[in-house]
Each structure stands twice: as structure tokens, then as C-alpha cells.
């Protein structure tokens, strides 16, 4: 926590306590921060991640949160049957677009798109995958619309890939196609994941002061638990330069997942841990920490914290 209390209200972590949530994806729209999450079911199937729907919570002050319930689910996607994994939402031209990785019936992982007139849904499925490569890399989409109007969708485990979204946000430039980012140690540091780098999954792409950031879940050379790391670039398509560890791996879960947002003059990193009773690698809980950027745009390692103070 980087802010003195000044008698302000304080919200303790985890943000959501009545259910297990993970993979936080903040979106600021107007005076409200909307937080999209996955949902870890209490009862596991085959002792694995058991996830069927996505939830939304919102706040105007980072302390008082409104639960909007389940706003999209596998039941809304006729061509998918499992693995409602890490989403991200964006607003454009009067519509809200929710990008979600799912398991395709008789196929691999693919990226679905839900569309809504409201940030809290209900979302309607596009009717077919936006990205489908017939492999298992198509997970954890992160979306960003640049100042020139070009929208980018990055995704991937074990490789980082991207497409150039068309203005309709539900199709992409087929001439450019799906671009594979060079997985170099200069870009993502040495690590124990499949590519030999620390990059694992869960990318979060954004821009601040003309510098592009790629925050992601990372593995060290020991392949123990995921920590969070980041890379930067002066271009939305790289080359990327490794920046350092953003958050260490201690947290009681095998995974972590970043979501970064500026809201009412403050910068926040959302992440997940196993802090709720019964928490573990399959029962996770969304948390948040406030942080600051250094003058050159770099970010020091952010400690997990008890919570955050209110903002107005």
C-alpha cells in the first residue's frame, strides 16, 4: 500500500469472499471500475480447474463493490463444453466485448467473444470462435485499442501470439493473420517454461505514456509456482524488452494472473491468491494492490498486501 490512510475507508483482500474467483480483468468505464473474473467451483471434477462461467463486480471507490452475478457462461456458447478461463473486456462504438478462452467441443482451446450493450451483460456469444488454431495455445486473451484506433488481441500459452482486430472487434485482419511473437530471453528472460523463457501465460497488454507494457504470469528456471513479470516496448508489436519481476510467487496457488488499471489517479495491480478458507491451486481468490511507476516507466516488485484505501 502506497497511500497513507488519512481516515479513509479500507477494503481488505480478497475482494470477493463469498465464492472463489480468479483471473481478474479490470475495465474502467466512466466513473466505475468493472472487474471481470473467472469462477472456481467449490466441487472439483477430475481434480482439475472446474470453471463454467464468468462474473462481474464493480466499484466507484475501490472499497464498496457491487456483485453483478454471472454475466456469461458456457451454457451461452453452444460450440464450447468446458474451461471458462481468463477473460478480458473492452468498450468500443457503444458495445462491450468480452473475450474468453473456452474448450471447443471435439477440439482444442479457442477464443470466444461475448457482446453486450451493458458492461454487466448479459453477453451474447458471437456464434463461432474468433481465434481457433486447433492447438492448446489459444487461451488468456488480452485486448487493447491504441490511440490510432487499431485494436490488438494478444493471447497464448506457451507462446505469445497476437492478431490485429478489425474495427468490428469480432474479426481480425486475415492478411496479417496470427502472429507469433519471438520468444527470446531478451524479451521475457530465461525461465523454465516450454520456450526456455519465463513467459508462461496470462498476458495483460496496455499502454502508458507512449510505452507499451506486457505483464504476464511467469515461471522461473525451477518451474515452481507462477510469479508475475513484465516487459515493455516502444511499439505495440515489439520487440519486447524484459523489465523484471512484478510480483513474487508466494500466494498459495500454482498460478497467478495480472490485471492492471489506472483509476481515479491511482494505479492498481489485480492478482489472485489462495487466501480464502479452503483456498488452493484450484480454489483461488482475487486481490488488489496499489502501486506507483518510476519516472522512467519501470515498476518495482509489488508486494502482496492486505488491501487498498478508498478513492474518490
Phi, psi and omega in degrees: 000130187250010188232134174293152188291317181051035179064021178280157177294153184231134177250121180278152172276152352291160181292315181253127185243349185269354180203166178272127179230155181209178172054057186293137181227094180283147173219122178268127178221115185066229181263018186233141171257121176260136181240114177265138182222162165273176185223115175275118179294149178297316182264126181272149172250125180058028177051048182217172178305120182244102192218122186239347186207173180238146183239164179223137175229152181220156180211153173249353185218004180073000180245312180264120185244140175256131179268116180264006175076199180276119189252355178193145183209170177298332178296340179272354184241097188297333186268001181244153182227357185192170168062067174281085189262194196303120182257174164207147183243155177210154179251137173201134173051045174083003181234155174249134184240125181247114183263125189224133172277138179216164175267125180280140177303127181058032180211202178256205177280150180209166181251121178262161176230125171257140184237138181211157172276351184230146178294340181257014176077192005289151179261142180248130182294144177299331178105351179198163179294143171282315178234127179210111183249006181061034171221193185252012184278343191275072178225166171057060179289142172230133189237142179210135177256118184282172183298332180274004178094349178286130179257141181239140173237108174264156180192172167129141166209121010268351181261149171269126180227165176209160170231156174267109181288142172285169184298336178288348176068003180236014173211167181224164183296107184286335178292318177286320178073203179267119185262131177266121180285133176301122184266083184251157178290335174297326182275322190227010178069162178285137180204180186262008181279178190305324183279356184085000177253177178279343182299131179238304186187189172060045180293149174225113190251129177202176184228141177211124179051048176068010176246131180267139182242138170236102177264143186203161172282134191227155174242134170285183182293341181274352180053042181280271175236161181287137165250180175251139179223173178212155173228160180228163178205156173268003178229147180292346181245018179085187007290149182266147179237125183299134182256328180139183179281128180268322178209136183285171192279345183299128180176357175083010177226157177285328183256168164213167181206123184270151168215126187240137179208145167262131185214117177053045175083008180234151179250137185228142170248120173265145183203180174227154180223187175248039192284335180290156176306133182083003182292144178195194184296339179254357180229093190249168185218131183283134179228173179214147176225139173275146179212172177232154175269147170286167185299328180273004179093352179287164182230128174287159177303131185262122179284146169298149188220175182282337182159198183222159177271162182290154174231162181224000000 
